[in-house]
């Protein structure tokens, strides 16, 4: 077994583990809105969340938070978590070409949400361990591909820490997109 690829895989696995642990820690303190979205398009408002009575519909788009237009999902997360408080935020929502504002309340993360993210963290650590074990036993191309796949899955299913640095938002978005492009079918 050559040492350089094994050390590279170990360093990547350690980085993913540290980022995942820090991201989970951040997530537990992240304000909860109960608004489910995909790329800032609202999918649903959870009935048990702090915004259950808010008139948001599937297909509405979040275009600004407190007047700031989010550059990407990482920037949106940093805007929502900006002060880690529970003060309401002013969301600018676009529906059918018209924009309106909505006061979005925040609360503490519910226990079921935290336990779900913790389960994903455990699964990601399992992927890391399995990838490293296989690569340590079998350092040929097949073992390396298995390890890389395990690292990709571990990275994709964990939370990353929330940052206010724009460069980290862009790098995080690019890494996530890059992994999806090259993720094997």
N, C-alpha and C positions, 0 to 999 in steps of 0.2 A: 504494500500500500504506500502510495506517495504521501508525504506529510503535508504538502502545500494544499491540495484540495480538501483534505480532512480538516486542517486548521481553518480553512475558509468556511467550510460548512459549519464547524463549531462556532466560529465568530458570528456567522449569520444567525444560527440558532440562538445563541446567547442574546444577540441584539433583538431578535423577535420576542424572546421570553421577557426581556427587560421592558421593551415597549408595551407588550401585552399587559404585564403586571402594572406598569405606571398608568396605562390607559384604563384598566379596570378600576384602579384607585381613583382616578379622575372621574370615571363614570359614576361611581357611588356618590360623589358630591355634585354631579351635574344636575342642574335644575330640570325638572320633569314638567312637560306641557301636556302630554297625552295626545299630541298631534302627530299622526303618522303621515310621512310624506316620502316621495321618491323623487330625487333631484328637485326638491322644493315644490313639487306638485302634490297637493294634499290628497291623500288616499282616504283618510278617515280621522275622526276625532273619537278617542276612546271614551266610552260611556262612564267609566269610573275616574277619568282624569279631571284635572282642575278646570278644563275648558269645555266640559260636556255640554253646556248651554250655548256655546258660541256658534253663531251662524256661519260655519265654514262647511263647504261642500266638496266632495271629491272633484278634482279637476281645478280647483282654485289654486293659484300660484302665489307663493310667498316671494314678493319682489323687494322688500326692505324690512329691516329690523331696526327700530328706533331711528329711521331715516337713512340708514346705511344699507346700500345694496350689497348683498353677499356675492363675493367673487366666485365661490365654489362651496361645496358642502363643509369643508373644514373651516372656512371663514364663517359660515352660518353658525356652526357649533360654537365657535369662539364668541360670536355676537350674543348668542343665547346664554352662554355661561360667563359673560363678561364680568359680572360682579359676584357671581356665585350666590346671589341673593334670591329672594322670592318676590321681589317687586315686579309688578306687571310690565310687560314689554309692549311697545306699539308696533304691530306688524302691518305693513302695507300689503294688501291682498289684491290680486288681479282676478277678476271674474268676467268672462265674456267681453274683454276689451276695456272694461271700466275698473277703476281702482278705488278701494276704500280702506279704511284703517280699522283694525280690531285690537282691542286690549287683551293680550294673551297673558294669562296668569301662569305662574310657575310654582311648583311645589317640590317636595323631596321625592326622590326615586322610590317607587313602591318596592316592597320586599320581593315580589314575584319577578320584577324586572331585573333587580340586582342578582337574584339567584339564577336567572336565565343567562345573564352575561357571565356569571361565575362558571356555569356549566360549560359555556363555550371556551372559557379560558382553560379549564381542565382538559377539554378535548384538544385544544391547540397544543398544550404541553404534551399530551399523549402523542400527537402527530410528530412533534419535535423529537421526543424520545424514540419513537419507532423509526423515524428517518435516520437518526444518529446511530441507532443500534444496527440497522441493516447496512448502513454505509461502513461502519466499523468492521463488520463481518465480511462484507462483500464490496470491495472498493473499485470494482470494474464499472463500466458505463451504465449497466442496469442498476447497480446499487446507487450510483451517483444520481441517476434520473429519479429513482424512488425517493432519495433524500431530498432532492430539489422540489419534487411534488409535495412532499410532507411539509417542507418549509413554506411553500406557497400557500397551502391550505391553512397552516397555522397563522400566517400573516393576515390572510383574508378574513378569518373568523374572529380575530381579536380586535379590541378597541385600541386606538392610539391616543396618547395624551392630547388634550386640547391645548393649542398654542395660539398666541396672538401675533406670531411672526408670519408675515405674508409669504416669505420664501418657503417656510415649512408647509404652509397650506398647499402651495403649488407642487412641491416635491412629493408630499403625501398623495395628492390627487394623481400625479403622474405615475408614481409607483403602483398605486392601486389599479389604474387603467392598464399599465404595462403588464401586470400580472394577469389581468383578465384576458388581454390579447393573446398571451402565450400559454394560458392555462389549457392543458390538453383536454380534448373532448371527453 
